[in-house]
Amino acid sequence: MSAASVPRFSFSADRAKRACNFIERLTCHTQGEYSGAPFILEPWQKHEIIEPLFGLVREDGRRQYRTGYISMARKNGKSELGAAIALYLTFADGEQGGQVFSAAADRAQASVVFDVAADMVQMSPILRRRATIVRSTKRIVDNQTRTVYRALSAEVNTKHGLNASGVVFDELH
């Protein structure tokens, strides 16, 4: 591969900061002793996950990373972080009519991240005004951009025709 064909990318501090600010200002913890408290990213979450995922961009403006793999031990806020990322993709990514999904091997597990996200929306006055939450079908709709966030199982035979703009896949193993 010649140097001319290698995609160039740069770090956009503005785009990285935008994602971090969205998470820290518009989402909050939903369970336990921190319930209702702002979701303040730990330095490692900010610098090793959110900033690279959303701040590294190609020359054409698209994100450098199309896929991110995040592995965490149990009880480290994996569902909360996944929900915050899914909400950023739903409300702040700038895509009109996007399709964002939380997926897992079964619908119950996929619902874990969705339920946290739905609670985050309910607890945020700004997001609550923009959104319609349909818990019975595990959907959140951003009424401004028409982007839909849904929980899905990994049952392949029912997923044809999806055009995902973002996916948070929980319990990948």
C-alpha positions, 0 to 999 in steps of 0.5 A: 500500500503506497503512502498516498493510499493510506487514509489521513486522519486528524484529531478534532478536539471540538468533536471529541469535546462535543461527545464528552460534553453531551455525555456529562451534561445530558446523561446521568447515572440511573441506579445505585448511590449515584442515581440522578448524579451527572455521568462524569466520565472517568479520565480513562473513559474520556481519553481512551474511549470517547475522545478517540471514537468521536475525535479522530476524523478522516480528511473527508470529515467521517470518523476514523473508527467505524468500530470500537471494541470496549471490554470491561470487567463486571460492575464498571459501568458498561451498561451506563457507558453504552447507553450514553454512547447510544444516546449521543449517536441518537441525539447528537451525531447529526444524522437525520433519520438514523438507526441506532441499536443496542444489541445482544444475544437475546432481547432481555440482555439488549434491553439492559442498555436500552432501559438505562438509556430510556431512564437517562432520557427521562431524567434529562429535561432537554432529552425528554422534550425531544424524545418519544420513548416507547418502552413496549417496543424498546424504541426511543425516537428523537423527534428533531432528527427522526433518528430511532434507537431500538433494542434488538436481539442477535437473532439474524433471521429477523434483522434483514434490511436494517441500515444501522448508523450506530450499534452498541453490542452488549455481551458480545461473547 
